[in-house]
Amino acid sequence: MSSRLIYLDNNATTAVLPEAVREMVPFLSVYYGNPSSAYSLGQESKKAVQSARRRVARLLGSLEEEIVFTSGGTESDNSALWSAVRTSGKRELVTTTVEHPAIHRFCQELEREGYRVRRLPVGSDGRLDPADVARAIHSETAVVSVMWANNETGVLFPIREIGEICRAQGVLFHTDAVQAAAKVPINVAEVPVDLLSISAHKFGGPKGIGVLYVRQGVPFLPYLWGGSQESGRRAGTENVAAIVGMGRAAELASERIHEYADRVGQLRDKFERTILAGLPEVRINGHPTARVPNTCNLCFQNVESEALLLELDRQGIQASGGSACSTGSAKPSRVLVEMGLSVREAYASVRFSLGWSQTEEEIEQAASAVVEAVRRIREKLPAALAAK
Ligand code: PLP
């Protein structure tokens, strides 16, 4: 590995912000009490959890009581769908073809148990038409689950419109906002969602901690049973240090979100412009503007992403061929194929996702490394293939 890392895979995970680490450390050593214990050591932990809850609630525009700490995005997603089908007693779910495996795979499991899942297709720009949601809902629909932003392309979904449709039809609405939180403003006071998932490690918090937002009044059945933590909605001793880290990361995100959008968005656009100007036959996968500001998914004709990623890794540049959860699988990206890319185009695509601390110099260096690496790979192509 090169000594200087340029990390462009922030949709897979982010470094924990130093401010979050600083606040977490005492809760691993000094204040190790169980928040359920009545004595003062326990009460210190309880106060820290409450403070983190306040900070996360501020990021989402919610009430503190609507925040349920979980072990991450996957648990939040699974438990949201589980609760919706169990509390409604209905047998059908409406979702999209491009959800993260935390929704996609859980739906497959529900299908095995006899539930019906309608997966709505997206257009070639990765977007969903809200009218399709309205048409898909009927009397047996337990829940609609549509992601706020796609993890591979960054494409944003029309969450407000979908929420309004669900509310008008009296159907629960869940959104996986794992890739949207801290990148675009989220305000559940203004957007009619009932259940919403986020994960700390996507915005500068630690791994293994997330939140499920449950709107007040929405029926909720726990996924984990045991103690009465999280007001009986999620059993298990709280991961206090991680919760503290998530709270601090959420607080920083609330303060910096507009600056993030401007700064990271400009760097992402510069990165894309440089590559598009330096190379023929490169295309942006997904809508060019309706995207979170940090994500750039590019299709390089006649280039195998595997070869490009290896070459970039040799130079210390970290990016990915799809979502981190599918790395190592020989399959092409399901999301890109669902958007209408051929299997070959999907294999020729790379996701670059920028982070908060990215510098202009890093972006310039990475963009020219991509241009040179793609040129080298294409030069080695047999003439017959290149002509295709
Ligand atoms: N949903 C989306 C859109 C994601 O991108 C991810 C992580 O990649 C998850 C859910 C799962 O989150 P976690 O890694 O916290 O379980």
Residues whose N, C-alpha, C, O or C-beta is under 5 A from the ligand:
A	BS01	PLP	N11 A12 G72 G73 T74 H100 A102 A149 N151 D176 V178 Q179 S199
